[in-house]
Each structure stands twice: as C-alpha cells, then as structure tokens.
C-alpha cells in the first residue's frame, strides 16, 4: 500500500493483527546493529528525562523491549500496555489497544509512548486517551522517528517494500507539537538523537560517529529520532463575583420597560 506520506504501509488501513506483526518485526529490528545503536541513545535520553518526572504511576505504551526503558524512573508503580499477546509483557502488563486504555481518567502521572504513534491506525485518538488518563500537570514522553532526516530518506526508499521500521508513518516533531497544543499540552522540551544514516556496516557507522556531535550543534532538527516531553495544562476557572449592590443607573436602565415588553404583556 502507498500513502500520501510517500510510499509506506498505510497503517490507518491495516487490521490489528497486521499491526501486531509489524510491532513484532520492530522488536526483532531492535536486536540488529542499527536498532541497538538507536536503543542506546534512546536509553540515554530517557535517563536524562525520566528522573525529573515524579508521581505514583507511570504507564508505557508498547512493550517492544519490556519495561527496561523505565529503569531510570523514580516512580514506583509501572504498567506496560500492549495489544499483542505475544509480546511477553511482565505481570504488571495489560493487553489493551492504545486508543482505548482501560485506566481511569486523571489517574496517571507519566505516560511513555515508545514509537507508538507511527505504528497505530489513529494516533490522534491515542493522544486523546493519554490526555484522559493523565492527571493535571502530568507528563507524556514521546519517542518517534523524524521524517525530515536521513532516516526519512531511507524510509522513502525502503517503505514500499514494507520493511520495518520504514513502513511506519513517521511524524515530525513540529506536527506532534501542533497536536499536543490542540489538546492543551505545553511542550517542555525536545531532544534529538541519531544523526548518522541507518547503515548496516558497523565499521562505517563507527567512522561516522562525528555526525552525532556535528548534528547536535549545527542541524538538530535533522536527527533520525527524537524525544518530546509535554505537560498537561491545568485549566483554571476564575469565578466572577456577583455584584450584590449594582449601580442605580444600571439598575434603572434594566428596570425601564421597552415597547416590545409592553406589547407582550398585552
């Protein structure tokens, strides 16, 4: 299937069983050299962010790697949610669809979306569910692939073959920011990582390490992947105090009958 995004599997038109197979392939991809290098950088970014987020409950959507991504979090109660029963989640895991999370509203402090939005049929509904279950001032941490990068070019070349992860609908940080703003979230920070092309040659990848340093300094927006942190905004309602002794002039104007009101009485 070909999408308007430029030659990828149309995730929105796939069945749940097909999406689960894609996520299974993504787990295997993380065991390959490029996936391992990406995982290392994702762990580093999470270790910089999660220790600063506090609360009682943290939820991870998608258990591609179990709960090891949450090891740096100080939150004691951790829950994994995955729609694939073959994912091997821990005893604290739930088998559920990410667009219909079986968790009470306003009850979770932090939600981690590990490459969930680009491999699900309705990312908007997933974010609405995240908004529903998060407490006021709660945080969502989103890890995604950036289409405006060397990885995005690789996706255009490999996406037509249906290879994972290139078949996903990559979402740029700017688009995710717009979605979060519409839901009433404030974007706290965006971290960019992995500026090298996703090559299989280990020796060449080692030689290209300098691109990580240069990318962070000169073209951060062109990273292959990113981490975005957003906070649920608290809506405050300012009560309007009643005017117990209104001005006589205003009261007189309101009490003066109009021609229309006189006709209605007749």
PyMOL commands that set and color helices and strands:
alter all, ss='L'
color gray80, all
select helices_A, chain A and resi 11-13+16-29+33-52+68-70+117-119+123-133+150-161+173-182+202-207+210-218+220-222+248-255+259-265
alter helices_A, ss='H'
color red, helices_A
select strands_A, chain A and resi 57-61+77-82+93-95+108-114+134-145+185-193+225-232
alter strands_A, ss='S'
color yellow, strands_A
deselect
rebuild
show_as cartoon
